[in-house]
Amino acid sequence: MKEILYVFVAIFLAELGDKTQLATIAFASKYGWVKAFLGAIFGLALVNLIGAVLGDKIGDALPLEVIHKGAGILFIVFGVLMLLGKL
């Protein structure tokens, strides 16, 4: 149960103020908060389901250290691309 709380807090903090939340605000202003909320829940749930399934499969194939390093490299690459205006 503690692991679920860890995932919840990590996802919650990662999503605060990001482009997904800003898009939800824009949709809510046009379609109302209930429709925007439900659409955001389903969209995020599907994306996170894909991530969880892929993570489970990758976790079976690679050591955790390799996964952590790969994720770190991806974050750096995305950060550099954002700084350069390519993303």
Phi and psi restraints in degrees (range 20) as a CNS / XPLOR table:
assign (resid 1 and name C) (resid 2 and name N)
       (resid 2 and name CA) (resid 2 and name C) 1.0 -61.5 20.0 2
assign (resid 2 and name N) (resid 2 and name CA)
       (resid 2 and name C) (resid 3 and name N) 1.0 -36.5 20.0 2
assign (resid 2 and name C) (resid 3 and name N)
       (resid 3 and name CA) (resid 3 and name C) 1.0 -63.7 20.0 2
assign (resid 3 and name N) (resid 3 and name CA)
       (resid 3 and name C) (resid 4 and name N) 1.0 -37.7 20.0 2
assign (resid 3 and name C) (resid 4 and name N)
       (resid 4 and name CA) (resid 4 and name C) 1.0 -63.3 20.0 2
assign (resid 4 and name N) (resid 4 and name CA)
       (resid 4 and name C) (resid 5 and name N) 1.0 -41.2 20.0 2
assign (resid 4 and name C) (resid 5 and name N)
       (resid 5 and name CA) (resid 5 and name C) 1.0 -63.0 20.0 2
assign (resid 5 and name N) (resid 5 and name CA)
       (resid 5 and name C) (resid 6 and name N) 1.0 -42.0 20.0 2
assign (resid 5 and name C) (resid 6 and name N)
       (resid 6 and name CA) (resid 6 and name C) 1.0 -59.1 20.0 2
assign (resid 6 and name N) (resid 6 and name CA)
       (resid 6 and name C) (resid 7 and name N) 1.0 -45.8 20.0 2
assign (resid 6 and name C) (resid 7 and name N)
       (resid 7 and name CA) (resid 7 and name C) 1.0 -64.5 20.0 2
assign (resid 7 and name N) (resid 7 and name CA)
       (resid 7 and name C) (resid 8 and name N) 1.0 -43.8 20.0 2
assign (resid 7 and name C) (resid 8 and name N)
       (resid 8 and name CA) (resid 8 and name C) 1.0 -56.9 20.0 2
assign (resid 8 and name N) (resid 8 and name CA)
       (resid 8 and name C) (resid 9 and name N) 1.0 -50.3 20.0 2
assign (resid 8 and name C) (resid 9 and name N)
       (resid 9 and name CA) (resid 9 and name C) 1.0 -63.1 20.0 2
assign (resid 9 and name N) (resid 9 and name CA)
       (resid 9 and name C) (resid 10 and name N) 1.0 -42.6 20.0 2
assign (resid 9 and name C) (resid 10 and name N)
       (resid 10 and name CA) (resid 10 and name C) 1.0 -62.5 20.0 2
assign (resid 10 and name N) (resid 10 and name CA)
       (resid 10 and name C) (resid 11 and name N) 1.0 -46.5 20.0 2
assign (resid 10 and name C) (resid 11 and name N)
       (resid 11 and name CA) (resid 11 and name C) 1.0 -67.5 20.0 2
assign (resid 11 and name N) (resid 11 and name CA)
       (resid 11 and name C) (resid 12 and name N) 1.0 -43.3 20.0 2
assign (resid 11 and name C) (resid 12 and name N)
       (resid 12 and name CA) (resid 12 and name C) 1.0 -57.9 20.0 2
assign (resid 12 and name N) (resid 12 and name CA)
       (resid 12 and name C) (resid 13 and name N) 1.0 -48.8 20.0 2
assign (resid 12 and name C) (resid 13 and name N)
       (resid 13 and name CA) (resid 13 and name C) 1.0 -67.6 20.0 2
assign (resid 13 and name N) (resid 13 and name CA)
       (resid 13 and name C) (resid 14 and name N) 1.0 -36.0 20.0 2
assign (resid 13 and name C) (resid 14 and name N)
       (resid 14 and name CA) (resid 14 and name C) 1.0 -67.8 20.0 2
assign (resid 14 and name N) (resid 14 and name CA)
       (resid 14 and name C) (resid 15 and name N) 1.0 -31.5 20.0 2
assign (resid 14 and name C) (resid 15 and name N)
       (resid 15 and name CA) (resid 15 and name C) 1.0 -85.0 20.0 2
assign (resid 15 and name N) (resid 15 and name CA)
       (resid 15 and name C) (resid 16 and name N) 1.0 -17.2 20.0 2
assign (resid 15 and name C) (resid 16 and name N)
       (resid 16 and name CA) (resid 16 and name C) 1.0 -63.4 20.0 2
assign (resid 16 and name N) (resid 16 and name CA)
       (resid 16 and name C) (resid 17 and name N) 1.0 120.8 20.0 2
assign (resid 16 and name C) (resid 17 and name N)
       (resid 17 and name CA) (resid 17 and name C) 1.0 75.2 20.0 2
assign (resid 17 and name N) (resid 17 and name CA)
       (resid 17 and name C) (resid 18 and name N) 1.0 9.3 20.0 2
assign (resid 17 and name C) (resid 18 and name N)
       (resid 18 and name CA) (resid 18 and name C) 1.0 -86.3 20.0 2
assign (resid 18 and name N) (resid 18 and name CA)
       (resid 18 and name C) (resid 19 and name N) 1.0 -178.6 20.0 2
assign (resid 18 and name C) (resid 19 and name N)
       (resid 19 and name CA) (resid 19 and name C) 1.0 -62.4 20.0 2
assign (resid 19 and name N) (resid 19 and name CA)
       (resid 19 and name C) (resid 20 and name N) 1.0 -31.3 20.0 2
assign (resid 19 and name C) (resid 20 and name N)
       (resid 20 and name CA) (resid 20 and name C) 1.0 -64.0 20.0 2
assign (resid 20 and name N) (resid 20 and name CA)
       (resid 20 and name C) (resid 21 and name N) 1.0 -43.8 20.0 2
assign (resid 20 and name C) (resid 21 and name N)
       (resid 21 and name CA) (resid 21 and name C) 1.0 -66.8 20.0 2
assign (resid 21 and name N) (resid 21 and name CA)
       (resid 21 and name C) (resid 22 and name N) 1.0 -39.5 20.0 2
assign (resid 21 and name C) (resid 22 and name N)
       (resid 22 and name CA) (resid 22 and name C) 1.0 -64.6 20.0 2
assign (resid 22 and name N) (resid 22 and name CA)
       (resid 22 and name C) (resid 23 and name N) 1.0 -38.8 20.0 2
assign (resid 22 and name C) (resid 23 and name N)
       (resid 23 and name CA) (resid 23 and name C) 1.0 -64.2 20.0 2
assign (resid 23 and name N) (resid 23 and name CA)
       (resid 23 and name C) (resid 24 and name N) 1.0 -40.2 20.0 2
assign (resid 23 and name C) (resid 24 and name N)
       (resid 24 and name CA) (resid 24 and name C) 1.0 -63.1 20.0 2
assign (resid 24 and name N) (resid 24 and name CA)
       (resid 24 and name C) (resid 25 and name N) 1.0 -39.4 20.0 2
assign (resid 24 and name C) (resid 25 and name N)
       (resid 25 and name CA) (resid 25 and name C) 1.0 -61.3 20.0 2
assign (resid 25 and name N) (resid 25 and name CA)
       (resid 25 and name C) (resid 26 and name N) 1.0 -44.1 20.0 2
assign (resid 25 and name C) (resid 26 and name N)
       (resid 26 and name CA) (resid 26 and name C) 1.0 -64.2 20.0 2
assign (resid 26 and name N) (resid 26 and name CA)
       (resid 26 and name C) (resid 27 and name N) 1.0 -43.8 20.0 2
assign (resid 26 and name C) (resid 27 and name N)
       (resid 27 and name CA) (resid 27 and name C) 1.0 -64.9 20.0 2
assign (resid 27 and name N) (resid 27 and name CA)
       (resid 27 and name C) (resid 28 and name N) 1.0 -38.7 20.0 2
assign (resid 27 and name C) (resid 28 and name N)
       (resid 28 and name CA) (resid 28 and name C) 1.0 -63.4 20.0 2
assign (resid 28 and name N) (resid 28 and name CA)
       (resid 28 and name C) (resid 29 and name N) 1.0 -35.7 20.0 2
assign (resid 28 and name C) (resid 29 and name N)
       (resid 29 and name CA) (resid 29 and name C) 1.0 -68.6 20.0 2
assign (resid 29 and name N) (resid 29 and name CA)
       (resid 29 and name C) (resid 30 and name N) 1.0 -24.1 20.0 2
assign (resid 29 and name C) (resid 30 and name N)
       (resid 30 and name CA) (resid 30 and name C) 1.0 -96.4 20.0 2
assign (resid 30 and name N) (resid 30 and name CA)
       (resid 30 and name C) (resid 31 and name N) 1.0 -41.1 20.0 2
assign (resid 30 and name C) (resid 31 and name N)
       (resid 31 and name CA) (resid 31 and name C) 1.0 -111.2 20.0 2
assign (resid 31 and name N) (resid 31 and name CA)
       (resid 31 and name C) (resid 32 and name N) 1.0 -4.3 20.0 2
assign (resid 31 and name C) (resid 32 and name N)
       (resid 32 and name CA) (resid 32 and name C) 1.0 95.5 20.0 2
assign (resid 32 and name N) (resid 32 and name CA)
       (resid 32 and name C) (resid 33 and name N) 1.0 155.4 20.0 2
assign (resid 32 and name C) (resid 33 and name N)
       (resid 33 and name CA) (resid 33 and name C) 1.0 -68.7 20.0 2
assign (resid 33 and name N) (resid 33 and name CA)
       (resid 33 and name C) (resid 34 and name N) 1.0 -33.3 20.0 2
assign (resid 33 and name C) (resid 34 and name N)
       (resid 34 and name CA) (resid 34 and name C) 1.0 -65.9 20.0 2
assign (resid 34 and name N) (resid 34 and name CA)
       (resid 34 and name C) (resid 35 and name N) 1.0 -49.1 20.0 2
assign (resid 34 and name C) (resid 35 and name N)
       (resid 35 and name CA) (resid 35 and name C) 1.0 -64.5 20.0 2
assign (resid 35 and name N) (resid 35 and name CA)
       (resid 35 and name C) (resid 36 and name N) 1.0 -40.9 20.0 2
assign (resid 35 and name C) (resid 36 and name N)
       (resid 36 and name CA) (resid 36 and name C) 1.0 -65.3 20.0 2
assign (resid 36 and name N) (resid 36 and name CA)
       (resid 36 and name C) (resid 37 and name N) 1.0 -42.1 20.0 2
assign (resid 36 and name C) (resid 37 and name N)
       (resid 37 and name CA) (resid 37 and name C) 1.0 -63.0 20.0 2
assign (resid 37 and name N) (resid 37 and name CA)
       (resid 37 and name C) (resid 38 and name N) 1.0 -48.3 20.0 2
assign (resid 37 and name C) (resid 38 and name N)
       (resid 38 and name CA) (resid 38 and name C) 1.0 -63.9 20.0 2
assign (resid 38 and name N) (resid 38 and name CA)
       (resid 38 and name C) (resid 39 and name N) 1.0 -42.8 20.0 2
assign (resid 38 and name C) (resid 39 and name N)
       (resid 39 and name CA) (resid 39 and name C) 1.0 -62.9 20.0 2
assign (resid 39 and name N) (resid 39 and name CA)
       (resid 39 and name C) (resid 40 and name N) 1.0 -41.2 20.0 2
assign (resid 39 and name C) (resid 40 and name N)
       (resid 40 and name CA) (resid 40 and name C) 1.0 -65.5 20.0 2
assign (resid 40 and name N) (resid 40 and name CA)
       (resid 40 and name C) (resid 41 and name N) 1.0 -40.7 20.0 2
assign (resid 40 and name C) (resid 41 and name N)
       (resid 41 and name CA) (resid 41 and name C) 1.0 -60.9 20.0 2
assign (resid 41 and name N) (resid 41 and name CA)
       (resid 41 and name C) (resid 42 and name N) 1.0 -50.0 20.0 2
assign (resid 41 and name C) (resid 42 and name N)
       (resid 42 and name CA) (resid 42 and name C) 1.0 -65.1 20.0 2
assign (resid 42 and name N) (resid 42 and name CA)
       (resid 42 and name C) (resid 43 and name N) 1.0 -41.5 20.0 2
assign (resid 42 and name C) (resid 43 and name N)
       (resid 43 and name CA) (resid 43 and name C) 1.0 -63.7 20.0 2
assign (resid 43 and name N) (resid 43 and name CA)
       (resid 43 and name C) (resid 44 and name N) 1.0 -47.6 20.0 2
assign (resid 43 and name C) (resid 44 and name N)
       (resid 44 and name CA) (resid 44 and name C) 1.0 -67.7 20.0 2
assign (resid 44 and name N) (resid 44 and name CA)
       (resid 44 and name C) (resid 45 and name N) 1.0 -36.6 20.0 2
assign (resid 44 and name C) (resid 45 and name N)
       (resid 45 and name CA) (resid 45 and name C) 1.0 -62.6 20.0 2
assign (resid 45 and name N) (resid 45 and name CA)
       (resid 45 and name C) (resid 46 and name N) 1.0 -43.3 20.0 2
assign (resid 45 and name C) (resid 46 and name N)
       (resid 46 and name CA) (resid 46 and name C) 1.0 -66.1 20.0 2
assign (resid 46 and name N) (resid 46 and name CA)
       (resid 46 and name C) (resid 47 and name N) 1.0 -45.3 20.0 2
assign (resid 46 and name C) (resid 47 and name N)
       (resid 47 and name CA) (resid 47 and name C) 1.0 -61.8 20.0 2
assign (resid 47 and name N) (resid 47 and name CA)
       (resid 47 and name C) (resid 48 and name N) 1.0 -42.0 20.0 2
assign (resid 47 and name C) (resid 48 and name N)
       (resid 48 and name CA) (resid 48 and name C) 1.0 -71.4 20.0 2
assign (resid 48 and name N) (resid 48 and name CA)
       (resid 48 and name C) (resid 49 and name N) 1.0 -30.7 20.0 2
assign (resid 48 and name C) (resid 49 and name N)
       (resid 49 and name CA) (resid 49 and name C) 1.0 -62.8 20.0 2
assign (resid 49 and name N) (resid 49 and name CA)
       (resid 49 and name C) (resid 50 and name N) 1.0 -45.0 20.0 2
assign (resid 49 and name C) (resid 50 and name N)
       (resid 50 and name CA) (resid 50 and name C) 1.0 -60.3 20.0 2
assign (resid 50 and name N) (resid 50 and name CA)
       (resid 50 and name C) (resid 51 and name N) 1.0 -45.6 20.0 2
assign (resid 50 and name C) (resid 51 and name N)
       (resid 51 and name CA) (resid 51 and name C) 1.0 -62.2 20.0 2
assign (resid 51 and name N) (resid 51 and name CA)
       (resid 51 and name C) (resid 52 and name N) 1.0 -40.9 20.0 2
assign (resid 51 and name C) (resid 52 and name N)
       (resid 52 and name CA) (resid 52 and name C) 1.0 -66.7 20.0 2
assign (resid 52 and name N) (resid 52 and name CA)
       (resid 52 and name C) (resid 53 and name N) 1.0 -42.8 20.0 2
assign (resid 52 and name C) (resid 53 and name N)
       (resid 53 and name CA) (resid 53 and name C) 1.0 -65.5 20.0 2
assign (resid 53 and name N) (resid 53 and name CA)
       (resid 53 and name C) (resid 54 and name N) 1.0 -45.9 20.0 2
assign (resid 53 and name C) (resid 54 and name N)
       (resid 54 and name CA) (resid 54 and name C) 1.0 -62.4 20.0 2
assign (resid 54 and name N) (resid 54 and name CA)
       (resid 54 and name C) (resid 55 and name N) 1.0 -42.3 20.0 2
assign (resid 54 and name C) (resid 55 and name N)
       (resid 55 and name CA) (resid 55 and name C) 1.0 -61.7 20.0 2
assign (resid 55 and name N) (resid 55 and name CA)
       (resid 55 and name C) (resid 56 and name N) 1.0 -38.8 20.0 2
assign (resid 55 and name C) (resid 56 and name N)
       (resid 56 and name CA) (resid 56 and name C) 1.0 -64.1 20.0 2
assign (resid 56 and name N) (resid 56 and name CA)
       (resid 56 and name C) (resid 57 and name N) 1.0 -43.7 20.0 2
assign (resid 56 and name C) (resid 57 and name N)
       (resid 57 and name CA) (resid 57 and name C) 1.0 -67.5 20.0 2
assign (resid 57 and name N) (resid 57 and name CA)
       (resid 57 and name C) (resid 58 and name N) 1.0 -43.4 20.0 2
assign (resid 57 and name C) (resid 58 and name N)
       (resid 58 and name CA) (resid 58 and name C) 1.0 -64.7 20.0 2
assign (resid 58 and name N) (resid 58 and name CA)
       (resid 58 and name C) (resid 59 and name N) 1.0 -38.8 20.0 2
assign (resid 58 and name C) (resid 59 and name N)
       (resid 59 and name CA) (resid 59 and name C) 1.0 -62.6 20.0 2
assign (resid 59 and name N) (resid 59 and name CA)
       (resid 59 and name C) (resid 60 and name N) 1.0 -29.8 20.0 2
assign (resid 59 and name C) (resid 60 and name N)
       (resid 60 and name CA) (resid 60 and name C) 1.0 -74.0 20.0 2
assign (resid 60 and name N) (resid 60 and name CA)
       (resid 60 and name C) (resid 61 and name N) 1.0 -26.6 20.0 2
assign (resid 60 and name C) (resid 61 and name N)
       (resid 61 and name CA) (resid 61 and name C) 1.0 -98.4 20.0 2
assign (resid 61 and name N) (resid 61 and name CA)
       (resid 61 and name C) (resid 62 and name N) 1.0 -26.0 20.0 2
assign (resid 61 and name C) (resid 62 and name N)
       (resid 62 and name CA) (resid 62 and name C) 1.0 -127.4 20.0 2
assign (resid 62 and name N) (resid 62 and name CA)
       (resid 62 and name C) (resid 63 and name N) 1.0 150.4 20.0 2
assign (resid 62 and name C) (resid 63 and name N)
       (resid 63 and name CA) (resid 63 and name C) 1.0 -67.2 20.0 2
assign (resid 63 and name N) (resid 63 and name CA)
       (resid 63 and name C) (resid 64 and name N) 1.0 150.9 20.0 2
assign (resid 63 and name C) (resid 64 and name N)
       (resid 64 and name CA) (resid 64 and name C) 1.0 -58.9 20.0 2
assign (resid 64 and name N) (resid 64 and name CA)
       (resid 64 and name C) (resid 65 and name N) 1.0 -36.5 20.0 2
assign (resid 64 and name C) (resid 65 and name N)
       (resid 65 and name CA) (resid 65 and name C) 1.0 -60.5 20.0 2
assign (resid 65 and name N) (resid 65 and name CA)
       (resid 65 and name C) (resid 66 and name N) 1.0 -41.3 20.0 2
assign (resid 65 and name C) (resid 66 and name N)
       (resid 66 and name CA) (resid 66 and name C) 1.0 -65.9 20.0 2
assign (resid 66 and name N) (resid 66 and name CA)
       (resid 66 and name C) (resid 67 and name N) 1.0 -40.6 20.0 2
assign (resid 66 and name C) (resid 67 and name N)
       (resid 67 and name CA) (resid 67 and name C) 1.0 -63.0 20.0 2
assign (resid 67 and name N) (resid 67 and name CA)
       (resid 67 and name C) (resid 68 and name N) 1.0 -45.0 20.0 2
assign (resid 67 and name C) (resid 68 and name N)
       (resid 68 and name CA) (resid 68 and name C) 1.0 -62.0 20.0 2
assign (resid 68 and name N) (resid 68 and name CA)
       (resid 68 and name C) (resid 69 and name N) 1.0 -44.5 20.0 2
assign (resid 68 and name C) (resid 69 and name N)
       (resid 69 and name CA) (resid 69 and name C) 1.0 -65.4 20.0 2
assign (resid 69 and name N) (resid 69 and name CA)
       (resid 69 and name C) (resid 70 and name N) 1.0 -41.5 20.0 2
assign (resid 69 and name C) (resid 70 and name N)
       (resid 70 and name CA) (resid 70 and name C) 1.0 -62.6 20.0 2
assign (resid 70 and name N) (resid 70 and name CA)
       (resid 70 and name C) (resid 71 and name N) 1.0 -42.0 20.0 2
assign (resid 70 and name C) (resid 71 and name N)
       (resid 71 and name CA) (resid 71 and name C) 1.0 -64.5 20.0 2
assign (resid 71 and name N) (resid 71 and name CA)
       (resid 71 and name C) (resid 72 and name N) 1.0 -41.0 20.0 2
assign (resid 71 and name C) (resid 72 and name N)
       (resid 72 and name CA) (resid 72 and name C) 1.0 -62.0 20.0 2
assign (resid 72 and name N) (resid 72 and name CA)
       (resid 72 and name C) (resid 73 and name N) 1.0 -42.8 20.0 2
assign (resid 72 and name C) (resid 73 and name N)
       (resid 73 and name CA) (resid 73 and name C) 1.0 -63.2 20.0 2
assign (resid 73 and name N) (resid 73 and name CA)
       (resid 73 and name C) (resid 74 and name N) 1.0 -42.6 20.0 2
assign (resid 73 and name C) (resid 74 and name N)
       (resid 74 and name CA) (resid 74 and name C) 1.0 -61.7 20.0 2
assign (resid 74 and name N) (resid 74 and name CA)
       (resid 74 and name C) (resid 75 and name N) 1.0 -42.5 20.0 2
assign (resid 74 and name C) (resid 75 and name N)
       (resid 75 and name CA) (resid 75 and name C) 1.0 -61.2 20.0 2
assign (resid 75 and name N) (resid 75 and name CA)
       (resid 75 and name C) (resid 76 and name N) 1.0 -42.4 20.0 2
assign (resid 75 and name C) (resid 76 and name N)
       (resid 76 and name CA) (resid 76 and name C) 1.0 -63.0 20.0 2
assign (resid 76 and name N) (resid 76 and name CA)
       (resid 76 and name C) (resid 77 and name N) 1.0 -45.8 20.0 2
assign (resid 76 and name C) (resid 77 and name N)
       (resid 77 and name CA) (resid 77 and name C) 1.0 -60.2 20.0 2
assign (resid 77 and name N) (resid 77 and name CA)
       (resid 77 and name C) (resid 78 and name N) 1.0 -47.2 20.0 2
assign (resid 77 and name C) (resid 78 and name N)
       (resid 78 and name CA) (resid 78 and name C) 1.0 -62.2 20.0 2
assign (resid 78 and name N) (resid 78 and name CA)
       (resid 78 and name C) (resid 79 and name N) 1.0 -40.4 20.0 2
assign (resid 78 and name C) (resid 79 and name N)
       (resid 79 and name CA) (resid 79 and name C) 1.0 -61.9 20.0 2
assign (resid 79 and name N) (resid 79 and name CA)
       (resid 79 and name C) (resid 80 and name N) 1.0 -44.5 20.0 2
assign (resid 79 and name C) (resid 80 and name N)
       (resid 80 and name CA) (resid 80 and name C) 1.0 -64.4 20.0 2
assign (resid 80 and name N) (resid 80 and name CA)
       (resid 80 and name C) (resid 81 and name N) 1.0 -43.9 20.0 2
assign (resid 80 and name C) (resid 81 and name N)
       (resid 81 and name CA) (resid 81 and name C) 1.0 -61.2 20.0 2
assign (resid 81 and name N) (resid 81 and name CA)
       (resid 81 and name C) (resid 82 and name N) 1.0 -38.7 20.0 2
assign (resid 81 and name C) (resid 82 and name N)
       (resid 82 and name CA) (resid 82 and name C) 1.0 -66.6 20.0 2
assign (resid 82 and name N) (resid 82 and name CA)
       (resid 82 and name C) (resid 83 and name N) 1.0 -42.4 20.0 2
assign (resid 82 and name C) (resid 83 and name N)
       (resid 83 and name CA) (resid 83 and name C) 1.0 -62.3 20.0 2
assign (resid 83 and name N) (resid 83 and name CA)
       (resid 83 and name C) (resid 84 and name N) 1.0 -34.0 20.0 2
assign (resid 83 and name C) (resid 84 and name N)
       (resid 84 and name CA) (resid 84 and name C) 1.0 -83.7 20.0 2
assign (resid 84 and name N) (resid 84 and name CA)
       (resid 84 and name C) (resid 85 and name N) 1.0 -2.7 20.0 2
assign (resid 84 and name C) (resid 85 and name N)
       (resid 85 and name CA) (resid 85 and name C) 1.0 75.0 20.0 2
assign (resid 85 and name N) (resid 85 and name CA)
       (resid 85 and name C) (resid 86 and name N) 1.0 20.9 20.0 2
assign (resid 85 and name C) (resid 86 and name N)
       (resid 86 and name CA) (resid 86 and name C) 1.0 -95.6 20.0 2
assign (resid 86 and name N) (resid 86 and name CA)
       (resid 86 and name C) (resid 87 and name N) 1.0 -3.3 20.0 2
